[in-house]
Amino acid sequence: MPSLSQEASSRWERLALGGLAAVTLTAYFFCSAISSSWGLWVFLLCWAAVLAVRPSLILEHFQGWLIWLLPALCMLSTAWSRWQSLTFKQATEYIVFTLAVMTMAKVVGRRSTLLAVVAALVVVVGISLATGTGGRLFSSPGTIALRGIYASKNFLVFNCAVLSVSALVGALDKGFPPLARLFCIGAIFLGIVVGYMGHSLGGMVAMVIAMMFVLVTALGSKLTMSLRFSLVALLLATITVIVVGFLVIPPDLLGEALRSVGKSSDLTGRTILWAQARLEMEQHPWLGIGFAAYWHPEFYDALGLYRALGIDAMTGFHFHNLFYESAVELGYVGVLVMAITLLTITGKGLARFVTDPSISSSFTLGVMTLLLSRVYLEVDFLSPFSEGTFLVTLCYAFLKPDRVALGSRAKPSFRTDDLLKFRDDEMREETATSR
């Protein structure tokens, strides 16, 4: 049994790590919003320092194969990339960023990391609300959509969705202290209100769907395992019917439906992008042109799209569809690897929900639902430092069963974590082992 001084040291250590996570994540999310790099360097350098203290974590991170499939393919694509130096650089950044995110989740713990994500997004979304910066909608010139410090209203609404989903997980988790749960409740409303002010129909629909999944996991946790299995089967059947129904809708009917909600039938120029993507896929069907090797004005095809769509910055663009983006850069092999990664993590979250509902399954299912509901119109994933990459890696790390304290190889005792209201998946396993 640890002494009181050891318990106090452990508490201060977790507080310090939680504070470090909150600060570095605030810098990361803020600079992601304004398209700057200094916050990313703060994030990477701080967690690289943690890795320097515990280098054994690197080997532990590489023990799981799933999260490394896509970074490995991105690195391999250097061999056939049309811009090899850039592909190698971006793939290296992808691997380093993945290591940093997994290190943070490992040493900070699930609940502290989740609370740090919520706190960081409250700051950044709150700054956006305070600035009041907005612009007129293309489809409705009389409507002003809030953009804040973000590059676009869609990106703002996506961050609001991540905030509301993460905060809802925290608010429903009885393992959080009352003040933390109250803070999460306020964060939910902030995300919903600011997201609504962004006037992104697709973003708000994705937010609602993801939050509904979190609520389902919360309610389902009170059911028996067999009933949870039946619930998952029903949800999967419903999703399959909806997706198939969407795919078989005639284009004319879909265009009418889009116009009825104020959207253009070409999805604000997306169909132009997709047509060009299909042409590229015909030329490089299996392996693509190389990771991150398309959207650069040095190449005439990308330059033509930038000019056609009036994008003066000529940077940070994509095909607004994860399938097309993956297929152009990494071919059908990349699409397969992407699908394996996203669907396996989602499947692990569902399996965890059925066998042992927890903060891990709630967060994973909420976030993966949010990301998967956006793959048709957006690309949140497949970029070294994108928020989608961060979230998918975090979900994977949350689903791993073990937790290692920074200062010692020994796991924290049950008594210490019970006093700190830290009962999580790995704490259940530790208690069963000790008995």
C-alpha positions in Angstrom: 0.0 0.0 0.0 1.5 3.4 -0.9 2.2 6.0 1.7 0.3 9.3 2.0 3.3 11.1 0.5 3.4 8.7 -2.4 -0.3 9.3 -3.0 0.1 13.1 -2.8 3.1 12.8 -5.3 0.9 10.8 -7.6 -1.9 13.3 -7.4 0.4 16.2 -8.2 2.0 14.3 -11.0 -1.4 13.7 -12.6 -2.4 17.3 -12.1 0.8 18.5 -13.7 0.4 16.2 -16.7 -3.3 17.1 -17.1 -2.3 20.8 -17.1 0.4 20.1 -19.7 -2.1 18.4 -21.8 -4.6 21.3 -21.6 -1.9 23.9 -22.4 -0.4 21.9 -25.4 -3.8 21.0 -26.8 -5.0 24.7 -26.6 -1.9 25.7 -28.5 -2.5 22.9 -31.0 -6.2 23.6 -31.6 -5.6 27.4 -31.7 -2.9 27.1 -34.4 -4.9 24.6 -36.3 -7.7 27.1 -36.5 -5.5 30.0 -37.7 -3.2 27.8 -39.9 -0.1 28.5 -37.9 2.7 26.0 -36.9 4.0 27.3 -33.6 1.3 25.6 -31.5 2.0 22.3 -33.2 5.7 22.7 -32.3 4.7 23.4 -28.7 2.7 20.2 -28.7 5.4 18.0 -30.3 8.3 19.3 -28.2 6.5 18.9 -24.9 5.5 15.3 -25.5 8.9 14.6 -27.1 10.4 15.6 -23.7 8.1 13.1 -22.0 9.3 10.4 -24.4 12.9 11.4 -23.5 12.1 10.7 -19.9 10.4 7.4 -20.7 11.9 6.1 -24.0 10.5 2.7 -23.4 7.1 4.1 -24.3 8.2 4.2 -28.0 8.5 0.4 -28.1 5.1 0.1 -26.4 3.5 2.4 -28.9 4.7 0.3 -31.8 3.4 -2.9 -30.3 -0.1 -2.3 -31.9 -0.2 -2.6 -35.7 -3.5 -1.0 -36.6 -2.6 2.7 -36.1 0.6 2.3 -38.0 -0.8 0.9 -41.2 -1.6 4.2 -42.8 1.6 6.1 -41.8 3.6 3.1 -43.1 1.9 3.2 -46.4 2.4 7.0 -46.6 6.1 6.5 -46.0 6.3 3.7 -48.6 4.6 5.9 -51.2 7.8 8.0 -51.2 9.1 5.4 -53.6 6.5 6.3 -56.3 5.6 9.8 -55.3 5.8 12.5 -58.0 7.2 14.8 -55.2 9.3 12.4 -53.2 10.9 14.9 -50.8 7.6 16.3 -49.7 6.0 12.9 -49.3 8.9 11.8 -47.1 8.6 14.9 -45.0 4.9 14.6 -44.6 5.0 10.9 -43.8 7.7 11.5 -41.2 5.6 14.2 -39.6 2.6 11.8 -39.6 4.7 9.2 -37.6 6.0 11.8 -35.1 2.6 13.3 -34.5 1.1 9.9 -33.9 3.8 9.1 -31.4 3.1 12.4 -29.6 -0.6 11.9 -29.3 -0.2 8.3 -28.1 2.3 9.4 -25.5 0.0 12.1 -24.2 -3.0 9.7 -23.9 -0.7 7.1 -22.2 0.8 9.1 -19.5 -2.1 11.5 -18.8 -4.9 9.0 -18.7 -8.3 8.9 -20.3 -10.3 11.2 -18.2 -7.6 13.8 -17.8 -7.0 13.8 -21.5 -10.7 14.1 -22.3 -11.0 17.0 -19.9 -8.0 18.7 -21.5 -9.5 18.3 -24.9 -12.8 19.9 -23.7 -10.9 22.8 -21.9 -8.7 23.5 -25.0 -11.7 23.6 -27.4 -13.7 25.8 -24.9 -10.9 28.4 -25.1 -10.5 28.3 -28.9 -14.3 28.2 -29.7 -14.9 30.9 -27.1 -12.3 33.1 -28.8 -14.1 32.6 -32.1 -17.4 33.6 -30.6 -15.8 36.7 -29.0 -14.3 37.8 -32.3 -17.6 37.6 -34.1 -15.9 37.3 -37.5 -18.2 36.0 -40.2 -19.1 36.1 -43.8 -22.1 35.9 -46.1 -23.2 32.4 -47.2 -22.7 31.6 -50.9 -26.2 30.0 -51.1 -27.9 32.7 -49.0 -26.2 36.1 -49.3 -28.5 37.6 -46.7 -27.2 35.2 -44.0 -24.1 35.9 -42.0 -22.3 32.7 -40.8 -19.9 32.9 -37.9 -16.4 31.9 -38.8 -14.4 33.3 -35.9 -10.7 32.6 -36.1 -11.1 29.5 -38.2 -10.4 29.3 -41.9 -14.0 28.4 -42.7 -17.3 28.0 -41.1 -17.3 24.3 -41.8 -14.1 23.9 -39.8 -15.6 26.0 -36.9 -18.7 23.8 -36.8 -16.6 20.6 -36.9 -14.6 21.8 -33.8 -17.9 22.7 -32.1 -19.1 19.2 -32.8 -15.9 17.7 -31.3 -16.3 19.9 -28.3 -20.0 19.0 -27.7 -19.4 15.3 -28.2 -16.3 15.2 -25.9 -18.1 17.3 -23.3 -21.2 15.1 -23.4 -19.0 12.0 -22.7 -17.5 13.8 -19.7 -20.9 15.1 -18.4 -22.4 11.6 -18.5 -19.4 9.9 -16.8 -19.9 9.6 -13.1 -16.1 9.1 -12.7 -15.6 12.9 -13.2 -15.8 15.2 -10.1 -19.0 17.3 -10.0 -17.3 20.5 -11.0 -15.8 18.9 -14.0 -19.1 17.5 -15.1 -20.7 20.9 -14.6 -18.0 22.4 -16.8 -18.7 19.8 -19.5 -22.4 20.6 -19.4 -21.5 24.3 -20.1 -19.1 23.2 -22.9 -21.9 21.2 -24.6 -24.1 24.3 -24.9 -21.2 26.4 -26.1 -20.5 24.0 -28.8 -24.1 23.7 -29.9 -24.7 27.5 -29.9 -21.6 28.5 -31.7 -22.0 25.6 -34.1 -25.5 26.8 -35.0 -24.2 30.3 -35.6 -21.8 28.7 -38.2 -24.8 27.8 -40.4 -23.4 24.5 -41.6 -26.2 22.1 -42.1 -24.0 19.1 -42.7 -21.8 19.9 -39.7 -24.8 20.3 -37.4 -26.4 17.0 -38.6 -23.1 15.2 -38.0 -22.9 16.8 -34.5 -26.4 15.6 -33.6 -25.9 12.1 -34.9 -22.6 11.7 -32.9 -24.2 13.1 -29.7 -27.1 10.7 -30.2 -24.6 7.8 -30.3 -23.0 9.0 -27.1 -26.4 9.1 -25.4 -27.2 5.6 -26.7 -23.9 4.3 -25.2 -24.8 5.9 -21.9 -28.2 4.4 -21.8 -27.1 1.1 -23.2 -24.5 0.7 -20.4 -27.3 0.0 -18.0 -28.5 -3.0 -20.1 -27.3 -6.6 -20.0 -24.6 -7.7 -22.3 -27.0 -9.6 -24.5 -29.3 -6.6 -24.9 -26.3 -4.4 -25.7 -25.3 -6.8 -28.4 -28.9 -6.7 -29.8 -28.8 -2.9 -29.7 -25.5 -2.8 -31.7 -27.0 -5.2 -34.3 -30.1 -2.9 -34.6 -27.9 0.2 -35.0 -25.7 -1.4 -37.6 -28.8 -2.6 -39.6 -30.3 0.9 -39.4 -27.1 2.5 -40.6 -26.8 0.0 -43.5 -30.3 0.8 -44.6 -29.7 4.6 -44.5 -26.4 4.3 -46.4 -27.8 2.1 -49.1 -30.9 4.3 -49.4 -28.6 7.3 -49.8 -26.5 5.6 -52.5 -29.6 4.6 -54.6 -31.3 8.0 -54.5 -31.6 9.3 -58.2 -29.3 12.3 -58.8 -32.2 14.5 -59.8 -34.1 13.8 -56.6 -31.0 14.4 -54.6 -30.4 17.7 -56.3 -34.0 18.8 -55.5 -33.5 17.8 -51.9 -30.3 19.8 -51.7 -31.9 22.9 -53.2 -34.9 22.6 -50.8 -32.5 23.1 -47.8 -30.5 26.0 -49.5 -27.7 23.9 -50.9 -26.5 24.0 -54.6 -27.0 20.8 -56.6 -23.2 20.6 -57.2 -22.5 20.7 -53.5 -20.8 24.1 -53.7 -18.4 22.9 -56.4 -17.6 19.5 -54.9 -18.8 17.7 -58.0 -16.1 19.6 -60.0 -13.4 18.3 -57.7 -14.7 14.8 -57.8 -14.7 14.7 -61.6 -11.1 15.7 -61.6 -10.3 13.1 -58.9 -11.8 10.4 -61.1 -9.5 11.4 -64.0 -6.5 11.2 -61.7 -7.6 7.8 -60.4 -7.8 6.4 -63.9 -4.1 7.3 -64.4 -2.8 5.9 -61.1 -5.5 3.5 -59.9 -3.7 1.2 -57.4 -1.0 3.2 -55.6 -1.9 6.8 -56.4 0.5 9.7 -57.0 2.1 9.7 -53.5 1.1 10.9 -50.1 0.5 14.7 -50.0 1.7 15.0 -53.6 -1.3 16.5 -55.3 -2.4 19.9 -53.9 0.5 22.1 -54.9 0.3 24.9 -57.5 3.6 23.6 -59.0 1.4 21.0 -60.8 -0.9 22.3 -63.5 -3.9 20.1 -62.5 -4.0 21.4 -58.9 -3.4 24.9 -60.1 -6.3 24.7 -62.5 -8.6 23.7 -59.7 -7.4 26.5 -57.5 -8.1 29.0 -60.2 -11.5 27.5 -61.2 -12.7 27.6 -57.6 -11.2 31.0 -56.8 -8.9 29.9 -54.0 -6.2 32.5 -53.9 -4.2 31.0 -51.0 -3.5 27.8 -53.0 -2.8 25.7 -49.9 -4.6 23.5 -47.5 -7.2 22.2 -50.0 -8.6 18.8 -50.7 -11.2 16.9 -52.7 -13.9 17.2 -50.0 -14.4 13.5 -50.0 -12.2 11.0 -48.1 -12.6 8.3 -50.7 -11.4 10.5 -53.6 -8.6 12.1 -51.5 -7.3 8.7 -50.4 -7.6 7.2 -53.9 -5.8 10.0 -55.6 -2.9 10.1 -53.2 -2.6 6.4 -52.2 -4.7 4.5 -54.8 -7.2 1.7 -54.0 -4.6 0.2 -51.7 -4.8 3.4 -49.6 -8.6 3.3 -49.7 -8.5 -0.2 -48.3 -6.0 0.7 -45.6 -8.1 3.7 -44.6 -11.2 1.6 -44.4 -9.5 -1.0 -42.3 -8.2 1.6 -39.9 -11.4 3.5 -39.4 -13.8 0.5 -39.3 -11.6 -1.6 -37.1 -11.3 1.2 -34.5 -15.0 1.7 -34.7 -15.5 -2.1 -34.3 -13.3 -2.2 -31.3 -15.3 0.6 -29.8 -18.5 -1.3 -30.4 -17.0 -4.5 -29.0 -15.9 -2.6 -25.9 -19.4 -1.1 -25.5 -20.9 -4.6 -25.6 -18.5 -6.3 -23.2 -17.5 -3.5 -20.8 -19.1 0.0 -21.4 -16.7 2.8 -20.4 -15.4 6.3 -21.2 -13.3 4.6 -23.9 -16.2 3.1 -25.8 -18.4 6.3 -25.5 -15.7 8.6 -26.7 -14.6 6.3 -29.5 -18.1 5.7 -30.8 -19.1 9.4 -30.6 -15.9 10.6 -32.4 -15.8 7.9 -35.0 -19.5 8.5 -35.7 -18.8 12.2 -36.2 -15.8 11.5 -38.5 -17.6 8.7 -40.6 -20.7 10.9 -41.1 -18.5 13.5 -42.8 -16.4 11.3 -45.1 -18.7 12.0 -48.1 -18.3 15.7 -48.0 -15.1 16.5 -46.0 -11.6 15.2 -45.4 -10.9 15.4 -41.7 -8.3 12.6 -41.9 -5.2 11.8 -44.0 -3.1 14.7 -43.1 -0.1 14.6 -40.7 -1.4 17.2 -38.2 -5.1 17.3 -38.9 -7.6 17.1 -36.1 -9.1 14.0 -37.6 -5.7 12.3 -37.4 -5.5 13.5 -33.8 -8.9 12.1 -32.9 -8.5 8.8 -34.6 -5.2 8.2 -32.8 -6.7 9.3 -29.5 -9.5 6.8 -29.9 -7.0 4.1 -30.6 -5.0 5.0 -27.6 -8.2 5.1 -25.4 -9.0 1.6 -26.4 -5.7 0.2 -25.3 -6.2 -1.4 -21.9 -3.0 -0.4 -20.1 -1.9 2.8 -18.5 1.7 3.7 -17.4 2.5 6.4 -14.9 5.2 8.8 -16.0 7.5 8.4 -13.0 7.4 4.7 -12.4 6.9 1.4 -14.1 4.4 0.4 -11.4 0.7 1.0 -12.1 -1.1 3.4 -9.7 -2.8 1.6 -6.8 -6.5 1.1 -6.7 -6.7 3.1 -3.4 -5.1 6.2 -4.9 -7.2 6.2 -8.0 -10.4 5.5 -5.9 -9.7 8.6 -3.8 -9.2 10.5 -7.1 -12.5 9.1 -8.5 -10.4 7.6 -11.3 -12.2 4.3 -12.1 -11.5 3.4 -15.7 -11.1 0.2 -17.8 -7.5 -0.5 -16.7 -8.4 0.2 -13.1 -11.0 -2.6 -13.3 -8.4 -5.0 -14.7 -5.9 -4.0 -12.0 -8.4 -4.5 -9.2 -9.4 -8.0 -10.5 -5.7 -8.9 -10.7 -4.9 -7.7 -7.2 -7.8 -9.8 -5.8 
